[in-house]
């Protein structure tokens, strides 16, 4: 029997926000994987340990959740006024595909640091002490993101006292600006409405705000689907019927948003859109045991990613939350008390998060100029990942 030896690929394992992923420089990938296609997807699947019918990713770098089954490819940007091009791949856990349809807002927090460490940012732009501004081209959604990375002694500062709910240890704060986060063709609300009546077979008619900002997201009211908005992961992820209902909502919402042509296509587009439910503030206890007071938040939000309730909040969904909250009349805005606002603090399963956004009407259509939030990032391991040489 002839077997292929393993090959080594330079890589860095990083936490960004409440996610973890394997980061690569494009030029470090095997030649066949330096271009989009089957070889690249097969390589990344094997790196992460997918597809895994046991849904554990034991034979790879993945952590068997949507937050930890992620890959990033960076290259020097060819676009003017941008330092780096950032491509995100959401790796399915139990199916053989990589979803390239959207961004990861959490891992965005690590992109600036990786870009600096990889030499994609000109050395003269990196101060000895202070903040290095990294202009990122997000290739999946063709948007500009600006990361403000702290620098100490000429190197990226990773440690600090910034605390992020959903992350156990404090670290250095990284401010992220998502510029013009709405859909590229200007259709922030693809149906033309701030709120729609979404017909979902077997569930009924639901009020829904469907928005393209940060990432396509479908917001529904918690009480319409039998929830309080204070639920933690086990309340939903341990209920197969609930997960099936959310996937049905997501599929029909995706069709209504024009993202897919039929509900059957949703199975091959797991990363987008997201589905989330909102409610007015209530007291609750977070997954860490922390008390969250209604008086300290503007609203409650729970969101699903890759078919499961997220343990905290996806960064891109936070952009959608902040943008929708800034627009009077959306379900998110109404859950937060209505009116005009440029920032909200929302409660999620792990605690709270504040996100700011600027939105305005132009000739009757809503547009967003930017959304802002703070995250943190840290290198966990660097060196090489190994995969069997016959992987791709």
VOGU-3710 file (C-alpha; in Angstrom, 3 decimals, decimal comma):
1> xxxxxxxxxx> 0,000/0,000/0,000  1,348/3,395/-1,021  0,539/6,283/1,280  1,139/9,992/0,858  3,260/11,703/3,519  1,938/14,755/5,318  2,768/18,227/4,041  3,402/21,322/6,157  1,611/24,622/5,521  2,639/27,778/7,437
11> xxxxxxxxxx> -0,297/28,944/9,560  -1,281/30,898/12,645  -4,076/29,925/15,023  -5,751/33,064/16,371  -8,644/34,161/18,510  -10,537/37,141/17,201  -13,450/38,400/19,309  -15,466/35,361/20,370  -14,218/33,183/17,488  -11,086/31,202/16,653
21> xxxxxxxxxx> -9,664/30,361/13,256  -6,648/29,246/11,254  -4,967/32,136/9,409  -2,895/31,757/6,243  -0,930/34,050/3,980  -2,027/33,388/0,412  1,559/32,911/-0,784  2,134/30,209/1,841  -0,629/27,943/0,549  0,224/25,082/-1,824
31> xxxxxxxxxx> 0,125/26,370/-5,385  -3,099/24,549/-6,266  -4,829/26,164/-3,279  -3,700/29,695/-4,074  -6,714/30,116/-6,344  -10,375/29,588/-5,476  -11,725/26,150/-6,200  -11,880/22,523/-5,196  -8,231/22,194/-4,139  -8,468/25,138/-1,747
41> xxxxxxxxxx> -11,727/23,922/-0,244  -10,392/20,388/0,247  -7,266/21,723/1,941  -9,213/23,912/4,372  -11,709/21,150/5,124  -8,855/18,802/6,038  -7,099/21,461/8,123  -10,238/22,026/10,196  -11,191/18,317/10,320  -14,319/18,262/8,176
51> xxxxxxxxxx> -16,586/16,725/7,134  -16,989/14,894/10,419  -20,141/12,775/10,901  -19,320/12,684/14,625  -19,409/16,521/14,614  -16,311/16,753/16,837  -13,541/17,690/14,347  -11,142/15,538/16,374  -8,807/15,072/13,397  -8,352/18,779/12,708
61> xxxxxxxxxx> -8,010/22,273/14,132  -11,738/22,954/14,397  -13,568/23,099/17,695  -16,875/21,608/16,533  -18,822/24,878/16,727  -19,527/27,554/14,144  -17,300/29,921/16,170  -14,280/27,630/15,873  -14,671/26,113/12,401  -13,167/29,041/10,520
71> xxxxxxxxxx> -10,346/29,881/8,136  -8,812/33,142/6,917  -6,609/33,857/3,906  -4,753/37,177/3,705  -2,816/38,719/0,858  -1,404/42,122/0,020  -4,192/44,284/-1,329  -4,050/45,452/-4,919  -6,660/48,105/-4,187  -5,614/51,704/-3,603
81> xxxxxxxxxx> -5,612/52,847/0,029  -5,920/49,304/1,392  -3,206/47,297/3,101  -4,543/43,782/2,962  -7,189/41,624/1,321  -9,098/39,440/3,767  -10,953/36,313/2,609  -13,027/34,321/5,098  -14,081/30,684/4,779  -16,714/29,238/7,125
91> xxxxxxxxxx> -16,071/25,501/7,190  -19,053/23,212/7,608  -18,636/20,744/10,449  -20,456/17,699/9,100  -20,720/18,479/5,388  -17,975/18,733/2,740  -18,138/22,414/1,881  -16,677/25,798/2,720  -19,093/28,729/2,684  -17,541/31,875/1,170
101> xxxxxxxxxx> -20,749/33,936/1,145  -20,028/36,307/4,036  -17,583/37,878/6,448  -16,652/36,966/10,027  -16,811/40,111/12,124  -15,177/38,492/15,145  -12,105/37,266/13,274  -11,872/40,705/11,667  -10,430/41,807/15,017  -7,425/39,542/14,392
111> xxxxxxxxxx> -6,899/40,494/10,751  -5,159/43,798/11,518  -2,654/42,164/13,859  -1,989/39,309/11,428  -1,507/41,809/8,597  1,065/43,760/10,621  2,901/40,632/11,756  2,933/39,275/8,201  4,500/42,372/6,675  1,433/43,526/4,753
121> xxxxxxxxxx> 1,530/46,943/6,461  4,454/49,236/5,574  6,900/49,364/8,482  6,955/53,177/8,477  3,233/53,162/9,271  3,710/51,092/12,418  4,456/53,435/15,346  6,733/52,569/18,235  3,840/53,298/20,582  0,222/54,106/19,804
131> xxxxxxxxxx> -2,319/52,900/17,278  -1,674/51,451/13,828  -4,570/51,917/11,427  -4,965/48,971/9,072  -7,237/49,333/6,053  -8,727/45,972/5,169  -10,498/44,967/1,966  -13,063/42,311/2,907  -13,065/40,236/-0,261  -16,160/38,129/0,488
141> xxxxxxxxxx> -18,485/41,133/0,647  -16,275/43,710/-1,112  -16,297/46,211/1,732  -13,720/48,315/3,556  -13,001/47,661/7,232  -10,652/49,774/9,332  -8,903/48,174/12,301  -7,186/50,267/14,968  -4,488/48,007/16,411  -2,569/48,982/19,583
151> xxxxxxxxxx> 1,230/48,965/19,277  3,824/48,831/22,065  7,583/48,902/21,401  6,899/48,608/17,692  4,976/45,356/18,038  1,301/44,441/18,169  0,034/44,655/21,745  -2,151/41,662/22,552  -2,438/41,806/26,338  -4,477/44,387/28,216
161> xxxxxxxxxx> -7,460/44,981/30,458  -10,268/45,103/27,880  -12,963/42,601/28,806  -15,272/41,071/26,205  -18,227/38,979/27,321  -17,858/35,527/25,828  -14,056/35,583/26,212  -12,614/34,360/29,505  -9,505/36,531/29,786  -8,940/40,270/29,198
171> xxxxxxxxxx> -6,786/41,481/26,317  -5,930/44,629/24,361  -8,852/46,523/22,826  -9,075/46,660/19,030  -11,599/49,117/17,593  -13,163/48,021/14,298  -14,978/50,274/11,834  -17,162/48,576/9,229  -17,460/51,160/6,458  -20,620/51,363/4,351
181> xxxxxxxxxx> -21,793/48,031/5,793  -24,994/47,755/3,748  -25,304/45,504/0,698  -23,172/46,593/-2,232  -26,089/47,457/-4,508  -27,585/49,733/-1,879  -30,436/47,388/-0,987  -30,089/47,502/2,773  -33,675/46,255/2,961  -33,984/43,913/-0,037
191> xxxxxxxxxx> -37,772/43,695/0,203  -38,075/47,483/0,369  -39,701/47,316/3,806  -38,453/47,875/7,347  -40,821/45,137/8,530  -42,385/42,352/6,468  -44,952/39,660/7,078  -42,907/36,526/6,454  -44,995/33,447/5,703  -43,307/30,314/7,013
201> xxxxxxxxxx> -45,076/26,992/6,349  -45,821/25,123/9,543  -45,091/28,194/11,658  -47,333/30,932/10,304  -46,898/34,597/9,513  -44,104/36,342/11,403  -43,133/39,978/11,555  -39,573/40,173/10,227  -36,922/42,791/9,586  -34,644/41,514/6,834
211> xxxxxxxxxx> -31,509/43,592/6,461  -28,241/43,456/4,538  -25,755/45,188/6,816  -22,624/43,490/8,058  -24,188/40,204/7,051  -27,676/39,400/5,714  -29,831/38,896/8,810  -33,456/38,018/9,503  -34,792/39,463/12,759  -38,039/38,212/14,308
221> xxxxxxxxxx> -39,742/38,951/17,627  -38,978/36,473/20,395  -42,557/36,349/21,678  -43,934/35,428/18,253  -41,922/32,208/18,256  -42,435/31,326/21,910  -39,263/32,716/23,493  -38,346/35,393/26,043  -35,068/36,555/24,525  -33,172/35,464/27,651
231> xxxxxxxxxx> -32,484/31,900/26,443  -29,039/30,328/26,682  -27,594/27,801/24,252  -28,972/24,624/25,811  -32,548/25,892/25,633  -32,395/25,863/21,839  -29,446/23,730/20,767  -30,793/20,845/22,822  -34,150/21,019/21,035  -34,002/19,497/17,516
241> xxxxxxxxxx> -37,516/20,701/16,721  -36,576/24,285/17,591  -33,477/24,121/15,403  -35,562/22,782/12,525  -38,045/25,651/12,949  -35,261/28,238/12,886  -33,771/26,683/9,776  -37,182/26,832/8,101  -37,486/30,508/9,011  -33,970/31,130/7,710
251> xxxxxxxxxx> -34,626/29,341/4,417  -37,861/31,166/3,669  -36,327/34,473/4,709  -33,378/33,849/2,395  -35,752/33,338/-0,529  -37,656/36,510/0,386  -34,362/38,441/0,534  -33,406/37,178/-2,925  -30,309/35,379/-1,656  -31,449/31,999/-2,993
261> xxxxxxxxxx> -34,027/30,886/-5,528  -35,637/28,111/-3,502  -35,673/26,906/0,095  -33,777/23,779/-0,951  -30,725/25,894/-1,730  -30,429/26,999/1,919  -28,691/23,737/2,852  -25,675/24,696/0,738  -25,583/28,266/2,073  -25,324/27,803/5,828
271> xxxxxxxxxx> -23,295/30,911/6,696  -25,802/33,423/5,331  -28,313/34,721/6,102  -28,335/34,675/9,880  -31,573/34,427/11,846  -32,017/36,204/15,177  -34,782/37,036/17,620  -35,180/40,208/19,661  -37,026/41,278/22,789  -37,189/44,281/25,129
281> xxxxxxxxxx> -34,759/44,269/28,082  -35,229/41,751/30,892  -33,053/40,618/33,776  -31,269/37,317/33,133  -28,234/35,280/34,112  -25,594/34,810/31,411  -23,891/31,525/30,597  -20,981/32,440/32,888  -23,324/33,089/35,821  -23,056/36,862/35,453
291> xxxxxxxxxx> -26,197/38,824/36,300  -27,357/41,041/33,438  -29,792/43,748/34,540  -32,515/45,049/32,262  -31,498/48,572/33,236  -28,024/48,022/31,755  -29,120/47,023/28,243  -31,318/48,417/25,483  -32,640/45,100/24,176  -32,088/41,338/24,071
301> xxxxxxxxxx> -30,822/39,510/20,987  -30,194/35,836/20,354  -28,753/34,725/17,009  -28,113/31,421/15,274  -25,025/30,611/13,249  -24,547/27,480/11,137  -27,741/26,023/12,551  -27,018/26,534/16,267  -27,610/29,306/18,795  -24,373/31,283/19,078
311> xxxxxxxxxx> -22,710/31,351/22,490  -22,310/35,140/22,306  -22,837/37,219/19,146  -21,315/37,102/15,684  -19,487/40,340/14,909  -21,195/40,769/11,566  -24,596/40,184/13,162  -23,692/42,842/15,732  -23,215/45,229/12,800  -26,683/44,287/11,564
321> xxxxxxxxxx> -28,088/44,841/15,071  -26,468/48,257/15,426  -27,541/49,363/11,961  -31,131/48,152/12,356  -31,331/49,777/15,801  -30,371/53,117/14,253  -33,349/53,012/11,883  -36,700/53,901/13,493  -39,364/51,271/12,890  -37,323/48,108/12,517
331> xxxxxxxxxx> -38,025/45,265/14,936  -34,591/45,810/16,480  -35,241/49,508/16,954  -38,695/48,877/18,432  -37,342/46,259/20,859  -34,846/48,878/22,022  -37,642/51,355/22,704  -37,902/53,040/19,307  -36,751/56,498/18,261  -33,448/57,698/16,912
341> xxxxxxxxxx> -30,208/56,270/18,306  -26,609/55,863/17,190  -25,594/53,064/19,550  -27,144/50,190/21,494  -25,999/47,812/24,189  -27,681/44,455/23,782  -27,797/41,350/25,918  -26,625/38,044/24,420  -26,110/34,597/25,998  -22,623/35,432/27,320
351> xxxxxxxxxx> -23,314/38,979/28,494  -23,552/42,332/26,745  -22,051/44,149/23,777  -22,198/47,761/22,662  -22,207/48,617/18,967  -22,538/51,994/17,313  -23,881/52,741/13,847  -24,678/55,694/11,636  -27,620/55,459/9,235  -29,433/58,051/7,151
361> xxxxxxxxxx> -32,046/58,312/4,440  -30,998/59,241/0,927  -33,851/59,922/-1,489  -36,145/57,799/0,638  -33,789/54,820/0,969  -31,866/53,989/4,103  -28,087/53,720/3,939  -25,446/53,113/6,588  -22,146/54,980/6,651  -20,386/52,833/9,244
371> xxxxxxxxxx> -20,730/50,636/12,295  -18,218/50,563/15,137  -17,424/48,056/17,862  -14,524/46,980/20,025  -13,134/43,449/20,113  -9,818/41,866/21,031  -7,492/39,319/19,444  -4,558/37,112/20,325  -2,207/34,634/18,689  -2,748/31,208/20,225
381> xxxxxxxxxx> -0,218/29,211/18,213  1,933/29,704/15,161  4,019/27,464/12,953  2,604/24,909/10,510  -0,479/22,816/10,095  -0,038/19,377/8,581  -2,367/17,562/6,216  -2,003/14,326/4,228  -0,385/15,042/0,886  -3,246/13,465/-1,056
391> xx> -5,822/15,800/0,500  -6,277/17,847/-2,655
//
